[in-house]
Amino acid sequence: MAWLSSINTFSQKRLSWILLLLSVAFFELSALYFQHVMMLAPCVMCVYERVAFIGIGASAIIGLLNPMNKWVRWAGLATWGYSSFRGLQLSLEHVGYQFNPSPFATCDIFPQFPTWAPLNQWAPWMFEPTGDCSKIVWQFLDLSMPQWLTIIFSINLVVLAVIVLSQFVKNK
């Protein structure tokens, strides 16, 4: 299991957390490109999925603080896991709205943010939904945006699982 030991060592370096943060930046910038350049209106679920990515970004920042400290690293891993899992749940729900439309199962028109964090009021250019969750407005390789997000959040969880397993292996 030398490879798990190498992953454990890598998780204790800032570069690993920087790579995670860069991946989040890539996906968030892509979302903004789709919204503001391609003029694809984000729906409530899109906005919630963005927030899940921001949670992954927060986990990267936590890990960056001191990746050698196991408590800080575990806090980053836990936040990454929660955010990825919630993102996966949201993207699966979004796929359901698109491919199993029902008048009884629809997404909200307005986002339901906590009163202490009204993101849609603070940054409407990023968090104000104007689209319809059930409409497929973009596809790549025959997959819609929420289907791609399901894949991306799943990959995050698989990578996270490997990194978590590596935490139980001694470094060389």
Secondary structure, DSSP 8 states (H G I E B T S, - for coil): -HHHHHHHHHHTSHHHHHHHHHHHHHHHHHHHHHHHTS-----HHHHHHHHHHHHHHHHHHHHHH-TTSHHHHHHHHHHHHHHHHHHHHHHHHHHHHHHS-BTTB---SS----TT--HHHH-HHHH---S-TT----EETTEEHHHHHHHHHHHHHHHHHHHHHHTTS---
